[in-house]
């Protein structure tokens, strides 16, 4: 910890996002869940410090190490957003596939939404050419 709480917050959030991104790549959902509240607290602290950070960035001369820290944080945020979007899409696809399988093999394959029996076989019977 330094005497600069804004830098400490940026560094802590960057490190947390690096850990979370690694956990997403490994599929470790437990770690993602445990980091959620800390991520929210750090995000709120960074939001509260935005004016102080803006003042430091507008100072002359510009603090290049702060710019470097912010650039690294931005890269981790973008990677995190991409990984979470991919994870959300994959989860949605999985849910849709499970629903499709359940409908095909469950009672929805036999009965319609109104409760009447569907015409024909719920699962098509395969026909084999036995003349060969």
Rosetta constraint file for C-alpha pairs under 8 A:
AtomPair CA 1 CA 5 HARMONIC 7.97 0.50
AtomPair CA 1 CA 8 HARMONIC 6.22 0.50
AtomPair CA 2 CA 7 HARMONIC 7.81 0.50
AtomPair CA 2 CA 8 HARMONIC 6.68 0.50
AtomPair CA 4 CA 8 HARMONIC 6.38 0.50
AtomPair CA 5 CA 9 HARMONIC 6.10 0.50
AtomPair CA 6 CA 10 HARMONIC 6.25 0.50
AtomPair CA 6 CA 46 HARMONIC 7.02 0.50
AtomPair CA 6 CA 49 HARMONIC 6.28 0.50
AtomPair CA 6 CA 52 HARMONIC 7.66 0.50
AtomPair CA 6 CA 53 HARMONIC 6.80 0.50
AtomPair CA 7 CA 11 HARMONIC 6.05 0.50
AtomPair CA 7 CA 66 HARMONIC 7.27 0.50
AtomPair CA 7 CA 69 HARMONIC 7.85 0.50
AtomPair CA 8 CA 12 HARMONIC 6.00 0.50
AtomPair CA 9 CA 13 HARMONIC 6.05 0.50
AtomPair CA 9 CA 42 HARMONIC 6.42 0.50
AtomPair CA 9 CA 45 HARMONIC 7.06 0.50
AtomPair CA 9 CA 46 HARMONIC 6.32 0.50
AtomPair CA 10 CA 14 HARMONIC 6.06 0.50
AtomPair CA 10 CA 46 HARMONIC 6.99 0.50
AtomPair CA 10 CA 69 HARMONIC 6.98 0.50
AtomPair CA 10 CA 70 HARMONIC 7.09 0.50
AtomPair CA 10 CA 73 HARMONIC 6.91 0.50
AtomPair CA 11 CA 15 HARMONIC 6.20 0.50
AtomPair CA 11 CA 69 HARMONIC 7.13 0.50
AtomPair CA 11 CA 73 HARMONIC 7.84 0.50
AtomPair CA 12 CA 16 HARMONIC 6.11 0.50
AtomPair CA 12 CA 42 HARMONIC 7.58 0.50
AtomPair CA 13 CA 17 HARMONIC 6.10 0.50
AtomPair CA 13 CA 39 HARMONIC 6.89 0.50
AtomPair CA 13 CA 42 HARMONIC 6.05 0.50
AtomPair CA 13 CA 43 HARMONIC 7.38 0.50
AtomPair CA 13 CA 73 HARMONIC 7.40 0.50
AtomPair CA 14 CA 18 HARMONIC 6.22 0.50
AtomPair CA 14 CA 72 HARMONIC 7.14 0.50
AtomPair CA 14 CA 73 HARMONIC 5.06 0.50
AtomPair CA 14 CA 76 HARMONIC 6.50 0.50
AtomPair CA 15 CA 19 HARMONIC 6.30 0.50
AtomPair CA 16 CA 20 HARMONIC 6.10 0.50
AtomPair CA 16 CA 35 HARMONIC 7.55 0.50
AtomPair CA 16 CA 39 HARMONIC 7.12 0.50
AtomPair CA 17 CA 21 HARMONIC 5.89 0.50
AtomPair CA 17 CA 76 HARMONIC 6.02 0.50
AtomPair CA 17 CA 77 HARMONIC 7.00 0.50
AtomPair CA 17 CA 80 HARMONIC 6.83 0.50
AtomPair CA 18 CA 22 HARMONIC 6.21 0.50
AtomPair CA 18 CA 76 HARMONIC 6.49 0.50
AtomPair CA 19 CA 23 HARMONIC 6.14 0.50
AtomPair CA 20 CA 24 HARMONIC 6.13 0.50
AtomPair CA 20 CA 31 HARMONIC 7.28 0.50
AtomPair CA 20 CA 32 HARMONIC 5.80 0.50
AtomPair CA 20 CA 35 HARMONIC 7.46 0.50
AtomPair CA 20 CA 80 HARMONIC 7.66 0.50
AtomPair CA 21 CA 25 HARMONIC 6.26 0.50
AtomPair CA 21 CA 76 HARMONIC 7.95 0.50
AtomPair CA 21 CA 79 HARMONIC 7.28 0.50
AtomPair CA 21 CA 80 HARMONIC 5.79 0.50
AtomPair CA 21 CA 83 HARMONIC 7.15 0.50
AtomPair CA 22 CA 26 HARMONIC 6.28 0.50
AtomPair CA 23 CA 27 HARMONIC 5.93 0.50
AtomPair CA 23 CA 28 HARMONIC 4.93 0.50
AtomPair CA 23 CA 29 HARMONIC 7.06 0.50
AtomPair CA 23 CA 31 HARMONIC 6.54 0.50
AtomPair CA 23 CA 32 HARMONIC 6.61 0.50
AtomPair CA 24 CA 28 HARMONIC 6.00 0.50
AtomPair CA 24 CA 29 HARMONIC 6.91 0.50
AtomPair CA 24 CA 32 HARMONIC 7.24 0.50
AtomPair CA 24 CA 83 HARMONIC 6.97 0.50
AtomPair CA 24 CA 84 HARMONIC 7.78 0.50
AtomPair CA 24 CA 87 HARMONIC 7.99 0.50
AtomPair CA 25 CA 83 HARMONIC 7.81 0.50
AtomPair CA 28 CA 32 HARMONIC 6.80 0.50
AtomPair CA 29 CA 33 HARMONIC 6.19 0.50
AtomPair CA 30 CA 34 HARMONIC 6.27 0.50
AtomPair CA 31 CA 35 HARMONIC 6.23 0.50
AtomPair CA 32 CA 36 HARMONIC 6.36 0.50
AtomPair CA 35 CA 39 HARMONIC 6.00 0.50
AtomPair CA 36 CA 40 HARMONIC 6.31 0.50
AtomPair CA 37 CA 41 HARMONIC 6.28 0.50
AtomPair CA 38 CA 42 HARMONIC 6.11 0.50
AtomPair CA 39 CA 43 HARMONIC 6.02 0.50
AtomPair CA 40 CA 44 HARMONIC 6.15 0.50
AtomPair CA 41 CA 45 HARMONIC 6.14 0.50
AtomPair CA 42 CA 46 HARMONIC 6.05 0.50
AtomPair CA 43 CA 47 HARMONIC 6.11 0.50
AtomPair CA 44 CA 48 HARMONIC 6.13 0.50
AtomPair CA 45 CA 49 HARMONIC 6.20 0.50
AtomPair CA 46 CA 50 HARMONIC 6.17 0.50
AtomPair CA 49 CA 53 HARMONIC 6.20 0.50
AtomPair CA 50 CA 54 HARMONIC 6.02 0.50
AtomPair CA 51 CA 55 HARMONIC 6.20 0.50
AtomPair CA 52 CA 56 HARMONIC 6.34 0.50
AtomPair CA 53 CA 57 HARMONIC 6.18 0.50
AtomPair CA 54 CA 58 HARMONIC 6.15 0.50
AtomPair CA 55 CA 59 HARMONIC 6.29 0.50
AtomPair CA 56 CA 62 HARMONIC 7.40 0.50
AtomPair CA 56 CA 63 HARMONIC 7.27 0.50
AtomPair CA 57 CA 62 HARMONIC 5.75 0.50
AtomPair CA 57 CA 63 HARMONIC 6.61 0.50
AtomPair CA 57 CA 66 HARMONIC 7.62 0.50
AtomPair CA 57 CA 67 HARMONIC 7.48 0.50
AtomPair CA 58 CA 62 HARMONIC 6.57 0.50
AtomPair CA 59 CA 63 HARMONIC 7.74 0.50
AtomPair CA 63 CA 67 HARMONIC 6.59 0.50
AtomPair CA 64 CA 68 HARMONIC 6.14 0.50
AtomPair CA 65 CA 69 HARMONIC 6.20 0.50
AtomPair CA 66 CA 70 HARMONIC 6.18 0.50
AtomPair CA 67 CA 71 HARMONIC 6.08 0.50
AtomPair CA 68 CA 72 HARMONIC 6.21 0.50
AtomPair CA 69 CA 73 HARMONIC 6.20 0.50
AtomPair CA 70 CA 74 HARMONIC 6.08 0.50
AtomPair CA 71 CA 75 HARMONIC 6.28 0.50
AtomPair CA 72 CA 76 HARMONIC 6.36 0.50
AtomPair CA 73 CA 77 HARMONIC 6.15 0.50
AtomPair CA 74 CA 78 HARMONIC 6.18 0.50
AtomPair CA 75 CA 79 HARMONIC 6.18 0.50
AtomPair CA 76 CA 80 HARMONIC 5.95 0.50
AtomPair CA 77 CA 81 HARMONIC 6.08 0.50
AtomPair CA 78 CA 82 HARMONIC 6.22 0.50
AtomPair CA 79 CA 83 HARMONIC 6.13 0.50
AtomPair CA 80 CA 84 HARMONIC 6.00 0.50
AtomPair CA 81 CA 85 HARMONIC 6.06 0.50
AtomPair CA 82 CA 86 HARMONIC 6.22 0.50
AtomPair CA 83 CA 87 HARMONIC 6.10 0.50
AtomPair CA 84 CA 88 HARMONIC 6.02 0.50
AtomPair CA 85 CA 89 HARMONIC 6.15 0.50
AtomPair CA 86 CA 90 HARMONIC 6.09 0.50
AtomPair CA 87 CA 91 HARMONIC 6.09 0.50
AtomPair CA 88 CA 92 HARMONIC 6.15 0.50
AtomPair CA 89 CA 93 HARMONIC 6.18 0.50
AtomPair CA 90 CA 94 HARMONIC 6.14 0.50
AtomPair CA 91 CA 95 HARMONIC 6.19 0.50
AtomPair CA 92 CA 96 HARMONIC 6.19 0.50
AtomPair CA 93 CA 97 HARMONIC 6.14 0.50
AtomPair CA 94 CA 98 HARMONIC 6.14 0.50
AtomPair CA 95 CA 99 HARMONIC 6.18 0.50
AtomPair CA 96 CA 100 HARMONIC 6.17 0.50
AtomPair CA 97 CA 101 HARMONIC 6.19 0.50
AtomPair CA 98 CA 102 HARMONIC 6.03 0.50
AtomPair CA 99 CA 103 HARMONIC 6.02 0.50
AtomPair CA 100 CA 104 HARMONIC 6.13 0.50
AtomPair CA 101 CA 105 HARMONIC 6.11 0.50
AtomPair CA 102 CA 106 HARMONIC 5.30 0.50
AtomPair CA 102 CA 108 HARMONIC 7.87 0.50
AtomPair CA 103 CA 107 HARMONIC 6.97 0.50
AtomPair CA 103 CA 108 HARMONIC 4.94 0.50
AtomPair CA 103 CA 109 HARMONIC 5.59 0.50
AtomPair CA 104 CA 108 HARMONIC 6.69 0.50
AtomPair CA 104 CA 109 HARMONIC 4.83 0.50
AtomPair CA 104 CA 122 HARMONIC 7.19 0.50
AtomPair CA 104 CA 123 HARMONIC 7.32 0.50
AtomPair CA 105 CA 109 HARMONIC 6.02 0.50
AtomPair CA 105 CA 123 HARMONIC 7.96 0.50
AtomPair CA 106 CA 110 HARMONIC 7.49 0.50
AtomPair CA 107 CA 111 HARMONIC 5.92 0.50
AtomPair CA 108 CA 112 HARMONIC 6.13 0.50
AtomPair CA 108 CA 113 HARMONIC 7.40 0.50
AtomPair CA 109 CA 118 HARMONIC 7.81 0.50
AtomPair CA 109 CA 122 HARMONIC 4.89 0.50
AtomPair CA 109 CA 123 HARMONIC 7.46 0.50
AtomPair CA 110 CA 117 HARMONIC 6.00 0.50
AtomPair CA 110 CA 118 HARMONIC 5.71 0.50
AtomPair CA 110 CA 121 HARMONIC 7.56 0.50
AtomPair CA 110 CA 122 HARMONIC 5.37 0.50
AtomPair CA 111 CA 115 HARMONIC 5.46 0.50
AtomPair CA 111 CA 116 HARMONIC 5.52 0.50
AtomPair CA 111 CA 117 HARMONIC 4.46 0.50
AtomPair CA 111 CA 118 HARMONIC 5.33 0.50
AtomPair CA 112 CA 116 HARMONIC 5.60 0.50
AtomPair CA 112 CA 117 HARMONIC 6.25 0.50
AtomPair CA 112 CA 118 HARMONIC 5.94 0.50
AtomPair CA 118 CA 122 HARMONIC 7.47 0.50
AtomPair CA 121 CA 125 HARMONIC 7.30 0.50
